[in-house]
Amino acid sequence: MSTERIVIDQEILAGKPVIKGTRISVEFILELLANGWSYEEILRNYPQLEKEDILAAIRYSVEILRDEKIYALK
C-alpha cells in the first residue's frame, strides 16, 4: 500500500488517511480533483504539497478500491 506519503494516525483527523506531515486528507485531495481542480491549482493553493503527494492519494484510493469486496444481497 502507498504508505510512504500517506499516514493514518488516530490523533490526526480522527484517523483519516492524510498526506504525511500535513492535515490534508486523501479524501480532500480527491474532492478537489473531482471538482475539476488541476494539479497546478492544488499545488498553488496548498504549497506544502508536492505533485507526488497528489499521485500518492490517487494510488492509495485505487489500492483501497481494488481490495474492496462486494457481496450480492438477494
C-alpha positions as CSV (number, residue, x, y, z in Angstrom):
1,M,0.0,0.0,0.0
2,S,1.2,3.6,-0.7
3,T,2.3,4.4,2.8
4,E,5.5,6.4,2.1
5,R,3.5,9.6,1.7
6,I,0.1,8.6,3.3
7,V,-0.2,8.1,7.1
8,I,-3.1,7.1,9.3
9,D,-2.9,8.4,12.9
10,Q,-5.8,8.5,15.3
11,E,-4.5,11.9,16.6
12,I,-4.9,13.5,13.1
13,L,-8.3,14.0,11.6
14,A,-9.7,11.1,13.7
15,G,-7.6,8.6,11.8
16,K,-8.4,9.5,8.2
17,P,-5.5,8.9,5.8
18,V,-3.6,12.2,5.3
19,I,-0.5,13.3,3.5
20,K,2.5,12.8,5.8
21,G,3.4,16.0,7.7
22,T,0.1,17.7,6.9
23,R,-3.6,17.6,8.0
24,I,-4.6,17.4,4.3
25,S,-6.7,14.2,3.8
26,V,-6.7,11.9,0.8
27,E,-10.4,12.4,0.7
28,F,-9.9,16.2,0.4
29,I,-7.5,15.9,-2.4
30,L,-9.8,13.6,-4.3
31,E,-12.7,16.0,-3.8
32,L,-10.6,18.8,-5.3
33,L,-9.8,16.7,-8.3
34,A,-13.4,15.6,-8.6
35,N,-14.4,19.2,-8.6
36,G,-12.2,19.9,-11.6
37,W,-9.1,21.3,-9.8
38,S,-5.9,20.7,-11.7
39,Y,-2.7,19.5,-10.1
40,E,-1.3,23.0,-10.6
41,E,-4.3,24.7,-8.8
42,I,-3.9,22.3,-5.9
43,L,-0.2,22.9,-5.6
44,R,-0.6,26.7,-5.8
45,N,-3.3,26.7,-3.1
46,Y,-1.6,24.1,-0.9
47,P,2.1,24.8,-1.3
48,Q,3.0,22.2,1.4
49,L,2.0,19.5,-1.1
50,E,4.0,18.1,-4.0
51,K,2.7,16.5,-7.1
52,E,3.9,13.1,-5.7
53,D,1.5,13.6,-2.8
54,I,-1.5,14.0,-5.2
55,L,-0.4,10.9,-7.1
56,A,0.0,9.0,-3.8
57,A,-3.5,10.0,-2.8
58,I,-4.9,8.6,-6.0
59,R,-2.8,5.4,-5.8
60,Y,-4.0,4.9,-2.2
61,S,-7.6,5.2,-3.3
62,V,-7.1,2.8,-6.1
63,E,-5.5,0.2,-3.7
64,I,-8.4,0.6,-1.3
65,L,-11.0,0.1,-4.1
66,R,-9.0,-2.8,-5.6
67,D,-9.2,-4.7,-2.2
68,E,-12.8,-3.9,-1.7
69,K,-15.1,-6.9,-1.5
70,I,-18.6,-6.7,-3.0
71,Y,-21.2,-9.2,-1.9
72,A,-24.5,-9.6,-3.7
73,L,-27.6,-9.4,-1.5
74,K,-30.6,-11.4,-2.6
